[in-house]
Amino acid sequence: MFHWPYKMLCYNIARLLVEQTLSHAVKKHFLYSFIVISSGAMAQAQAAEDEVNNDIERIEVKRQWQPYRGNVPLIETPQALDRINADTLQSEGITRFMEALDFSPSIVRQNNSGGLFDSFAIRGFSGDENNPTGYLVNGFNSRGYNGNRNTANIETIEVMKGPGSALYGQGEPGGTINIITKKPEFDEKGYVQGTFGNFNKKQIEFDHTKGLTDDVAYRINGFYEDSETYRDHVDVESFHLSPSLLWNISATTSMSYEMEILDQRKPLERGVYVLNNDFDSVDTSAFYGDIRDGAHQVKALGHQLMLNHQLSQQWHVLTGLAYRDSSFKGQSSDTELSDGRQLIYTNPNLLSRQRRERDYQASDFSARLELSGATELAGVNNNLLIGLDYYNFQLDTDYRVWRTAWGSGDPTYAIDPNNPDYTLARPATSPTTLTSEKQNGLGLYAQDLIELTDKAKLMLGVRIDKFEQSILNKVDNERQQQDQTEVSSRFGFVYELAPNFNTYASYAEGFRPNPGLDSDRNPFEPEKTKSFELGLKWQDIAERFSGSLALFDASKTNMLTAEPDTGLSATLGEVESQGVEFQLTTLLTNDTSLEFAYAYTDAKTAKDLIDNDWGVPIPKGSRLINIAKHVGHVSLRHYTDIMGKDAYFGTTVNYVGDRLGETTDPDYILPAYTLVNLSASMDVTQRFSVMLDVNNLFNEKYFVSSYHKLWTMPGEPINFSASVKYQF
């Protein structure tokens, strides 16, 4: 049954390893990683989380030593949190990271650069629309290019919402996502899963872990996909491999190493165009690029090496290093956005296009050292966390463009959207952005959770960041530099109203460097953020109810948004977001659970401004692009047996409200949509199980995000997949 997947898997592992070793820089790091492996200097930097039986955990009560958290349990942290674990992903048939984030209503999708990276906003805030949204992997920032991340090596996704920048560093005021990867285990287990579906979907996923000795264990998991999509001429081939080792050096010390190999090939395409807000007439499968452009390729090779050491019963040291090379390369034919160059507004048979070529190379080195523990000062218990982190990020950008002359009505390289001709001569591009950027960041942070009484706890935190940025513009050989020191503070209060029922308040300040140059080739000022949150958390009330309620108010200055005319970024100014979030998980019976989650987010500009490129006024109170005011979902999950075999049935209803689809056009609004997804599985034998998933059951036509009315990404129509899983 798995002859084809195994064959393809072996072929792609061999092909990728050969390709990687052909690159001198990659070869050096690849060989280095295996030297590290062979020396046995591997281990687990953070203990695998003990998961409760809930599919989505909102609050955790067991103390864990975690990066940027120390010994403070989540229920005592003045911050709302969503946890999405591997069991949920498996039950729901989710293989893509962005689909997993749909289980947090605080998150909405953003422009994703033609579908080639993951981009999202938390509580209305995202980073630069022209770059992937940042997140943490085991506490390390994953800068650079990640492609469309899959879930094969994910154990838990933590959506840490609200004030936290004074601890994590350069994040968004809306929150931070931390991915906890699967760790090596000493008891042998594993699985191979093959998935097939419509649009010629073909995927294979595997995982295996085993103890090599009493002190050393390994794990390797991966994912391979070779599928078509609902979009014409858009295929995806993606390979991901994650080997890891764990070495328990002693009863108090462990070390771990993880490698990441990514190779993704997919055409960059901008979706569809929508004229006169007529969404009904849009052909959501239409492709307006050039099939000769081929696929963009995203590649990454990463390493993480971490050390855990228990100094005493109360004190712990966590330290680690991470290094990652990534690249983003290809060419595309993109619909022209400028009114003065676009013919479709006057001629329905001519859609003006640009030619673009990209070659982006990124490298990222990070290091972290933390000391955490508990001590008594002046008769009061203190939970201390003191840390130092450093990163060096380098980004080389080679971006080339061809465009028609302004107002010329030139049909060169225009395409008939109803009868495309892929034999047109392709114009030569010329450099638009040739830059080499270097960032260095050094941060010192400290936090203290003071136990004022048995019920009341006060959190104080501070972070000092030293940030340096240098950008060389190779077009005119000019260099721009900036050097800043920022101090961020954090305050929080937690009070236990009843057992497993807490209320909290929190405030934090922060900053985030803005990468790149503006259209005048000047570096951006960093974003400055402030955020406040007030909330309630409850866990296992009457052994059936868990959930949270949070009210938030956040703002930031120097937020970047897209300039449709240049394709680059510009500073929008000051924006703010207020809202409320509610989540409730309850056991209806011992075999049936219900989850309800809802978020109201009012994200808008905080002052009047003029868009410098278009000269369009953007008044105070204008909505932010792609941010829905109302987002929510309801999930019903039932476990039963059929003819003595364990079985599962689940349904999820997702709702996303309407959203602004273009920053400079307040009348371009993406319609709200509701999707119904079904999932079912059954254990045929002790080792074999089968799964069926149906998404968008009622085949609703919808649009997930937009950059401009001419670059709007439609959602996937009804789709289904069937999986067979063999466990050993």
Secondary structure, DSSP 8 states (H G I E B T S, - for coil): --HHHHHHHHHHHHHHHHHHHHSHHHHHHHHHHHHHHHHT----SS------S-SEES---S---BTTTBT--GGGSSS-EEEEEHHHHHHTT--BHHHHGGG-TTEEE---TTTTS--EEETTB---TTS----EETTEE--S---S-BSTTEEEEEEEESS-HHHH-S-BTTEEEEEEE----SS-EEEEEEEEETTTEEEEEEEEEEESSSSEEEEEEEEEEEEE-SSTT-EEEEEEEEEEEEEE-SSSEEEEEEEEEEEEEE-----B--STT--TT--TT---S-GGG--EEEEEEEEEEEEEEE-SSSEEEEEEEEEEEEEEEEEEEEE---TTT--TTT-TT-B-EEEEEEEEEEEEEEEEEEEEEEEEETTEEEEEEEEEEEEEEEEEEEEEEE---TT----TT-B-TTS--TTS-----EEEEEEEEEEEEEEEEEEEEEE-SSSEEEEEEEEEEEEEEEEEETTTTEEEEEEEEEEEEEEEEEEEEETTEEEEEEEEEEEE---SB-TTS-B---EEEEEEEEEEEEEEETTTEEEEEEEEEEEEEEEEEE-TTTSSEEEEEEEEEEEEEEEEEEESSSSEEEEEEEEEEEEEESS-EE-TTT--EE-TT-B-BT--SEEEEEEEEEEEEETTEEEEEEEEEEEE--EE--TT-TT-EE--EEEEEEEEEEESSSSEEEEEEEESTT----EEEEEETTEEEE---SEEEEEEEEE-
